[in-house]
Amino acid sequence: YGLNSFVTIAEVCIAGLPSYADCMIPDTKLDARRVLTVKPDLGSLKILPYASQTAMVLGTLHDQVTGELSPLCTRGLLHRVIESARDDFGLAFTVGAEIEF
């Protein structure tokens, strides 16, 4: 394992599974064949305060075939909303996120 290692997850696990059951939602047209790669944002790396041998890192979801940012990536969505607010409406945000451990 190292910085060149990556994590993958089936697209259906991100947007095609209901919270109440372990089965795919047919109308989503998502299945386990399409896979997303999680690319770490090493700038977000934090050592957990309660477990000094453990770290947390955020990441973005990319299409495994094209490498493009997935429309299912919530960090990508936030980036698009911020850009649209700035470009279309002249708005800027100041956000404070509290990540629970």
C-alpha positions in Angstrom: 0.0 0.0 0.0 1.1 3.6 -0.6 0.1 6.8 -2.3 -0.3 5.0 -5.6 -2.9 2.7 -4.2 -6.5 3.5 -4.7 -9.9 2.6 -3.4 -12.9 1.7 -5.7 -16.6 1.5 -5.0 -19.5 0.4 -7.2 -21.6 3.3 -8.4 -24.7 1.6 -7.2 -23.4 1.8 -3.6 -23.3 5.6 -3.8 -26.8 6.3 -5.3 -28.6 3.1 -6.0 -29.2 1.4 -2.7 -32.0 2.4 -0.4 -31.3 3.1 3.3 -33.8 0.5 4.3 -32.6 -2.6 2.3 -29.6 -4.1 0.7 -31.0 -4.3 -2.8 -30.6 -2.2 -5.9 -33.3 0.3 -6.9 -34.3 -0.6 -10.5 -35.3 2.9 -11.7 -31.8 4.3 -11.0 -30.4 2.1 -13.8 -27.3 1.8 -11.7 -25.6 -1.6 -11.1 -22.4 -3.0 -9.8 -20.6 -3.0 -13.2 -19.8 0.8 -13.2 -17.0 1.5 -10.7 -15.8 4.7 -9.2 -12.3 5.4 -8.0 -11.8 7.4 -4.8 -9.0 9.9 -5.3 -7.7 11.1 -1.9 -7.3 14.8 -1.2 -4.1 14.7 0.9 -4.7 18.3 1.9 -7.6 17.0 4.0 -5.5 14.4 5.9 -6.1 14.6 9.6 -4.8 12.4 12.5 -7.7 11.4 14.6 -7.5 13.1 18.0 -8.7 9.9 19.8 -6.6 7.4 17.9 -3.1 8.8 17.1 -2.2 5.9 14.9 -5.2 6.5 12.6 -5.9 9.2 10.0 -8.9 10.4 8.0 -8.7 11.7 4.5 -11.5 13.0 2.2 -11.6 12.2 -1.5 -13.4 12.7 -4.8 -15.2 10.1 -6.9 -14.0 9.6 -10.5 -15.2 7.4 -13.3 -12.8 4.5 -13.4 -12.8 4.3 -17.2 -12.7 8.0 -18.2 -11.1 9.5 -15.0 -13.6 12.3 -15.0 -15.2 13.5 -11.8 -18.4 11.6 -11.2 -21.7 13.4 -11.1 -22.4 11.4 -8.0 -19.5 12.9 -6.1 -20.8 15.2 -3.4 -17.6 17.2 -3.2 -17.8 17.8 -6.9 -21.4 18.9 -6.5 -20.4 21.4 -3.8 -17.7 22.7 -6.1 -20.1 23.2 -9.0 -22.7 25.0 -6.7 -20.0 27.3 -5.4 -18.8 28.1 -9.0 -22.3 28.7 -10.2 -23.2 31.0 -7.3 -20.0 33.0 -7.9 -20.3 33.1 -11.8 -24.0 33.5 -12.2 -25.0 35.5 -9.1 -21.8 37.1 -7.7 -22.2 35.2 -4.4 -19.5 33.8 -2.2 -19.8 31.4 0.7 -18.0 31.2 4.1 -18.6 27.7 5.4 -17.6 25.9 8.5 -17.9 22.2 8.4 -17.8 20.1 11.6 -16.8 16.5 10.7 -17.9 14.2 13.5 -15.4 11.5 14.6 
